[in-house]
């Protein structure tokens, strides 16, 4: 094994000495000229080479880091061991993704990204900390570039692109520092690109919900802090908070709703679903049952305060209810959500929390036009 590695390294140095580095770089930069099928095959093989390179001794540093990369000096300095994981092809994969992101349509980009996303999600949980952190930082930079363009309506490319972050967070083998880094990346992307977020909100809120059940309190606290910032600064971008207009009509479906196009109805349902996802994320921090790992009571109390804010928003009709064509399914979903909220609130004996619970259920009925 060691002899084969040494032979491979020797052959690599010989090829590097014989080939002009500029021409070698052009192989990757010219990938934008490949056909839709050609680029998929190119990415597929590059992913395989990258996976082979990374399959080294994980207890050592990383090699193959180009000077253009912002990896730490420590990892550069420790990258001289032949048995350590190498990230040369991983770097090239990031570069190829950057070159092709704006050069191709989102539809042709999707099959490329599905292969890269699986690779990033895998190495993001690599046991070598430098490898996994490099992968997540590269994923963050690519995501910021991807989110610079607004998402077209009726598409969910953001959700597909950001999925690796969720996969890493869900992986039971991921380390505490990696999950914390994922949350920091989510916070950074929300701060910088919230104005362009559409389907990506669902991924971010799912990640925050997972942070509520994490075994490390630091991750619980960071997740709730991000959720608090969304509520304070980005609620309008998430679910389009409407200005309240007095309406004497008591009918649930207004004449304006009937005139909405199919696309507008779908958009309104998506916004309502995003609002429910936000509610579920807050509720995730309210411990419903006694478990071995207890969520700090301070975090649960803050999350219950969030629920009170949501009930006020619903009662004031600042969030539009879903269109009646999906009324039954929305009613069932929201009723289950309210039941879980009530069970969580019952764990706390404070009179004001139980009052919030009753008030919340009452305001839910106003949103859906139901009698509770």
Helices and strands as residue ranges (DSSP letters): H 2-18, H 21-29, G 30-33, H 36-54, H 73-77, H 88-101, H 106-123, H 129-146, H 157-170, H 176-193, G 194-196, H 200-212, H 217-233, H 235-239, H 255-258, H 262-283, H 297-315, G 324-326, H 327-345, H 351-368
